[in-house]
Structure formats: structure tokens, C-alpha cells
Amino acid sequence: MVSPEAQQLGSRLDEHHAPETNGRMSVCRRCGAQTDGPKGLHTPDERQLGRALQWLDAQSLRSGIDRARNRLNN
């Protein structure tokens, strides 16, 4: 059974990007979270929740920095 927190975080990861796996392992190469298969959805394990949340926060910060740089350069 997957916790509501893991489901919510998995949905956020799915909204951010499609899982990128090597086809043999059900782990996303992009964020490191577990997936339900090579072409499936993110299903982070309970132990991965903290790391996955940090990854999403870092991506959000990176996106904000890129937008600010683009505004300054244009």
C-alpha cells in the first residue's frame, strides 16, 4: 500500500517530467525515484520521499533562477 504522501509526490514528479528509465530497472534516471515500470508513473518509496521532495524543490529553484536570468538578459 502506498501512502497518500508518496502518491502526491509521485503525481508531482509525473507533472514535472515523464519517468526516464533504462528499461530494465524501474528507477527514473532524472530524479532517482522508483517507477512502476519502464513506461509507467513515479511511485517513490517511503524512504525516497525526502530526497524526491528536495529534488523537486531544487528544480523549482533552478527554474526561478533561469527565469530571472532571462529577464535580465532581455
N, C-alpha and C positions, 0 to 999 in steps of 0.2 A: 504494500500500500504506500502510495506517495503522499507526503504531507501537503497541505494547502500551500505552504511557503515554497516548497520545491516546485509545485505546479505553476505557481505565479511567476517564479523566477525563470522557469523553463519557457513560459509564454513570453516573458520579456526578452529572453535570449532569441527566441524564434522571430519576434518582431524586429530585432536588431539585425539578424543575419540567418541565412539558412545554414544548417549544420554542414561542415566540411569534414568528411571522414575519408580514410584511405580505402574504405570498402571492406576491410577485414575487422577492424576494431570499431566499436561504436562509441568513439570519443571524438569530439569536434576538435580539429586541428587549430581552429581560430581562437576558441575561448577555453578549451580544455575540459568542457563539461561533457558528461555522459549523454549519449543519444539513444533513442530506441531502435536504431538501425542505421545503415549507411545513407538512406534517403529519408529518414524519419524526422522526429522532433527532438528538441533538447529535453532531457529528463535528468536533471542534476541529482546526484546522490546527496543525501542529507549532509555528508561530510564535505561536499563541494559547495554548499550554499554560500559560505563566507567568501571563498575565492571567486566564485562566479559573480557575486554582488560587487566585489572590488573591481573585477574586470569590467563590468558594465559601467561603474562609476568612472573608471579611468577612460573608457571610450567616450563617455559623455563630456568629461573634462577636455579630452583631446579635440572633440568636435567643436566645443566652445572656443578653444584657443585658435583653431583653424578659421572659424568664422570671424573672430576678432582680427586675425592677421589679414584676411581677405578684405575686410572693411578698411584697414589702414593702408593697404596697397592699392586700393581702387579709388 
